[in-house]
Structure formats: C-alpha cells, structure tokens
Amino acid sequence: MLPTRTLEPSVQEHLRLEAFEGKFDVKDFVGAISEKLIAQSKADSGPFDPKPFIRTFEAAVDKLIAVRKDVQAKTEQMEKSVRVAERDYSKKMAELNRGFEAVGQSFSGMETKMNEVGRTAIRIGEQMESVHQQRQRAQAAYDLIDYYGQFAKDDTSRLDALKKEGKEGRRKVAVLLRRLATVAKEVDLPHSDKTRENIDRYCEKFEKDMLHLFDRAYRRGDPKMMHHCAQTLLDFNGGASCVQVYVNQHDFFINRVAESTHIDKQLWGALPDPDAPPPVTESGLQDLFAEIRTTVGQEAQIVQAVFPNPAYVMQVFLQRVFAQSIQHHLEQLVARTTNMPDLAFLRILQLVHQQTSILVEDLKAYELPSVVPRSPVDTSEFDRTVKGLPASTAANTATAATISTMLETAMEELFVPYTEGQRYLEKESRSLGELYTNYLAKFTRYHERTGVKGKSSMFGRMVDQLSAAAATTSTSGSSTTSAQAAAALMRFGGLGSSTDRAPYKAEDPIREEDGLLSVEVAERMLKWHAEAIGRCVELSPSSDVPKHTFALLRVLSAVVANSYIEAAIETAQARLDAADSKSEPSMQPLTVLREVDLICHLWQRYVTMALLPLASSSVTVRREMVVFNNQAVSRIEGGANQLTQKLTDAIIAWLSAQLAKQKRTDFKPRNDDLSFARVNTEPCVACCEMLEKVRDAAKANLSGKNLEVFLTEVGVAFHGLLLEHLKKFPVSATGGLMLAKDLKSYQDTIDTFSIPSLHERFEFIRQLGNVFLVKPDILKSYITEGYLGRIDANLLRPYLAQRSDWGQAEKGFNDAADGGGVQGPDGKGMRDRFGMGRLSMIMKDLEPLREQISMPSMPMQGMSHIAGNIASSLANARPSRFSGAGN
C-alpha cells in the first residue's frame, strides 16, 4: 500500500466546495489536478512512475468524499428549515384569509345600508319634485289668473315692467302672452270678449316691437340680438313673421328684380336645328345658379347662428328662390321660344331641368336638423299648464319635412305648368311630326306625284289611318295616348285626310333622287327620335316613361314604316304594274329592297336596344310595344314579298316574251352557211343578257338566303319556260347544233348564279337538247341514261316528235314502247328496265332545299308551283296520238 501523500495547495483549491458551484468540467478538473505531476514526469529522464499520480488521485477522492458528506449534511439541515418555514407561512395565510373575509362581510353590510339610504333619498326627492311641480302649477295658474285680471282691468304695467328687464324679461313676456292668448280663447265669461281684445292688441304690439328690434339688429349686423329676437318670437308664435321679414329684406331677391338682357346668339341660333347637339348650359341660367350656390352657402352659416330653427328658415328661403328667381328666369327662356319651333321649347325645358337637378343635388348638402315652428294657436298648451304637465317640447322639436324633400317638391312644381297631363307628350309628338314632315316633304311629294292614278297611295292610306286614330277615344271619353300622338302628327305635321288634302302646286320641281330610300335619312330620323326619348326620360315621371315611350314609338313607326318604307315599296310596285310588258323590266326594285333591309335592321336594333328596356317596369306596355312593333315589321315584310314576287313575274314575263320571238326556222335552217355564222339565236342572246343583269343586280343588292331564293325562283321559272319552249319548234340535224349552243349558253349563264339545284335542272335541259343530235339507232339507249333515264319515256315523246327524222324512227320507238308489258331477259318489263318514272323525280333532291330555305322578305309560294310545272308541263303538252300508249 502506498503511503498517504499530502495534497498540493493548488490541488486543494480545486477540491473546495466553491469550485463546484459554477460551470464544472470533468476534463478540466482532472487536468488541473494532474498538471504539476505531468510536468514532473516529463522532467524525470527515467521510466514513467505512476505512483505520484495514484497517491494524488486517492487523496483527491478522499477529499471529494468528505466534501460530499458535508454537502449532504447541509442539504438535510436546509430541508428541515424549509419545512418549518412552510408551516409558519401556511398558518399566517390562513389567519389573513379569515381577516379578509371579516372585512368583506363588513363592506357588504355597509353597502346594504347605503342602498336603503339611497332608496329613501329617491323617495324623498320624488316627493319633493311632486311638491315642486304642484307649487309651479299653482304659481303658473296664479300668474295667469293675475295677468288675465290685469288685462280685464286694462292694466299692463306689470308686463311692461317685465318687458323692460332685458332679454330674459322679453322671453318671459313672450311665454306669458302665448299662454294668455290660449287662456283667452278658452274662457267664456261675461266681459271676456273685451279682455280677449286687450290681450290680442297687446300681443300684436309686442310682435311689432320685436320685429322692429329684429330689423334694427339686422341692419346693424348684430347676430346676437337677431338670435334673441328670433328665439323670443319662436316662443311667442312660432317665429314665422320673423323669418318672413328676414327673407323679404334679403339682398338676393332685391337685387335680381331687373330682367337679364344678355342673349347668347349662338345658343339660340342652334336651338331649333335638330342636327345641332342639344345645349348643355345657358349663360344667364349658369350665372343665376352660381349665385344661388354662393348665397345659400353663406346663408346656411348665418341662419344657424341666428335662428333657433335653421332648417325651417332655409326651407322658406329656398322656396322663395325657386318660386321667384328660378321660375322667373325659366319663364323668360320659355317666352323666347314662342315664335320658334317646338324643338326649341323642348330643348330649353330639358336644359333647365338638367341644370336644376344638379343644383338640387348640390343644395341637399345643406341639410339641417328640422324644427316645426310653434303654432300661434296651441289649444293643448292651456290644458297642459292647468294639469301641471311640463311644457310641450313636441311643438318645438318635431321633425318636419326635410330640405331634400322640399327641394324635390319645389323642382316638380317648377315644371308642372309644362309637363302636367299630356302637355309634354303633345309637344314632343308635335315636334317630331314637324321635323319628320318637313324632312320628308320632297320624298312625300315625289311618291304622291309618281303614284298610279285611280289607286290610293300608301301615304294617303297612312294619313287616313292617322285621321281615324286621332278621332279614337277611350271608353271614358278621354283621348288615348296613341290617339293624342296621331292627332299631334295630323295637326302639326301639315297632314290631312285624303278628302281634305289639296294637290301640291304644279310648279314644285321634283327630282328622281328625292324619292330614293336612304339609310342616312333613317339614321337622321332615329337620331332625332333618340333625342326625344332622352327628353322623355328626363322630363316624364318614372311611372309614365313606358307609355310615353310607346306613344313616341307609334310616331316613329308611322313615319319610318308607313310614310317612308311602305311608300317607297308601293311606288316600286306601282311602277312594275304600270310598266310595259314588252319592255325590259328595271332592276331598281332590288335597290329598294336592299335599302328596306338595311333600314329595317337599323330600326329594329334601335327599338330593341333603346326603347324596349325603357318599358321594362310595365309588363303590359312592353308586351303591347312588342306586338305593335312585330305588326309593323310584318307589314313591311309583306310589302317586300309582294314587290319581290312582282319583280320575279315581270322578269319571267319578259323572258317568255323573248322566247316567243324564236323563229320556227331557227332550229331547221335552210342555208347552213348562214346558220353556222351565228353563235346563238337572237332570243337566246336576249335571255342570257337579261339573266346576267338579274344576277348582277341581285348579288349587288341581296345576300344570304334572300339572294339564293330569289335566283332559284328565277332559274326554276326559266327552266319551266324552256321545257315548254322546246316542244314548239322542229329541229333538224343541223338545227340541233344551234339548239345545243343555245342550251349551253343558258346553262353557262345559270351556272354563274352559283345555285347547285339550278345546275342540275339545266344539265337536264342540256341532255334533253342532245336528243336532237344523236342518231336514230342509239336514241332509245340514250334516253335511258343520265337524267333522261329517270323520266317516263312517254313524257319525252313531245320533244322527240320535233326531230325532223321522227317519221322514220317513230315506228321502231313505238314498237319498243308497246313491248313495255313483255318480260325481258332479266324478267323485267321495258319500263322497269329503263327505270322510268315521272319527270318530277329529277327534282327529288331539291325538296329538302325548298323546305330549309326561309326568306323573311320574299315569298316562297311560287317556288313549289314552278317546281311542279316541270312534270305537268310535259304531261299536259303530249300529243293526242300518245294518249293511249300506256293502255
């Protein structure tokens, strides 16, 4: 065993308890203990000796064990001390809690006693207030009786003395006089009339004195004294007289007595021009409204400082502004339009209405708390005084009509003389009638003069309809809206019934362009109408906007549909009816149809987008507008259909006349050299030129399905004419070549129509023409091929009979036809083998096309008629010798 070694002082420092209290690291602790030993071991040159290390570490361990025991002993001692302290703390906290509970109970008892005392004090206060009210009631009754007795004795010295006590005295006198006036009206005793007269006389004198005092304060510019006088008069009789004095003496009304002499020549020059934009401002009106805004802004501050009821004063002031200043200026403006068209009056009215609406919205910013002025005769005041009730505050603070409501009412009353009842609508209808009548005067004269004699024109019938509508009245005896609109057009549009209209002067020149339809003219009329609709929305009550819009729609329809579009259509129809059937028909009706299409489209877009939405608030009126508009459009479409049909008939009649000029020797020429010198026959050239003109005019003026149906109808009708035409002329072998060239020209011209169904029809015509070119021995086989193979052979006999060699080929052809009932090698008859059927079978592919095509502005009745003519024309034209071939 190694001997015990005494530790170094440096090592002992690391083994003290204080060394372990801070941050402790085992490596650092071991390194610090063995640092000196390591240095000695390195200094010794011999082998490593562990003994010094062992002794040092053993001594250090012993020391650490001793330190641990000391620490444990101290910890146990401290734990014991903590336990003792915790017990002492718990005891003290329990004692404190018991003390706090005792204090809380003491405060609760004190609060209960204080509540009892408070309730007792409230009961005492209520009793004292009741006693005080009784005393006040008794004192008030005593004072009223005393003052009433003094007035009975004609003694006012006490009141005079009270009035001289200053502001407070005058206010007391005002209240007493108001109550005395009430009492005097209630008392019915002997000699009470004299007392009442004395009281009324004194009240009148008191009011005059206060008004005189207010007037002096107003002239001196003393707002405090003005406020005192206004408050005193408010307590006395509501203060209306004070407000009236203030408003009457205001500089704004005194200085604006003279009329404005400035006239804006540019404004008044452009006012009756419908193409000029409506004015948005007028210099005099603009200056007036600017002054009103400035004055009201200043008065709002003054009134709030002077008057106890500023809202009432502002209402009186603003009512005077509207009734005097604005209305006077409006009457001046309206008076200037007396000798001008109605459009000037309507534009001025709209201008003032728009500017006044903006002014009203600006003045609404001066909204103030409203107070109803006290009524000078308050019969309930005496009862409240005698019964001891508190003075009525409802008479002083009740809410009256607001400034905003008053402004709206004043603005409505400003325009009532001009918009009441049907005045505005009559003016608007009359204005549109004047504008449209003057604008379409040349157009109307043109169509009146160019109309067919002996027939009533569309314009004449339109005027007669307007006359009848103007005479129509409702069941109640009053004129309907539509009747009033028609009457306005009749009276102010310069129109009369057909029996009243005088002929136009013979010297008035008319030009061709005056009678043409124009989209620009329609746009101009719609622009004027849109301006009228804008005024209607601006000036009419919201509940009347739908029916007024409907009335103006009737005016527009009467002009655009009846006297403009339908007049042009009827004139075009009359020209077609009166035209010489031998002369080439004009394609001008297609130009009319094009303009009608564009104008109707523009008109209907305007109705849909601008007019119908305005009637959305009234389902009934909107439905009537839709029905009325649809009827007007239907009439126009019917007229366009008739015009299209008449033009088609004229074209077909002229083509038929040209084909009738065909010479019987054209297809059986004697001089072959002369025949071959011509490319086509004269009727063919004329028909092709006409078809080209029809094509060019149609494509220039029509589009879509309208173009397709029109060209199809012309082509189908011409196809039928050619079928009948080929039955009439004998054809030689040389003439067949000429016929083939004609048919080829027809086909080429029709192909430029770009209608597939017509291509098939004229391909059939070309193949039918080739029967005159084929040799007799192959004729039977040729008619069983192509389009001809679908046709019954008996229907082709009238054409085959026109061959110059038909006498030689007829016998063999008849034999083949008679053998129709004999079975062929394949077990089928001749007719079944050839696939023969009616000629109308070739049109089977065209049936779906006819069913799908719908053309609003052109009739389809003639299409099916012409399509059916192909077979019937062949069947009806068969020679009698073939009638029994099928038997």
Summary of the structure (lengths in Angstrom):
residues: 887
radius of gyration: 57.9
end to end distance: 159.9
largest distance: 170.4
contacts: 2610
relative contact order: 0.04
helix: 75%
strand: 0%
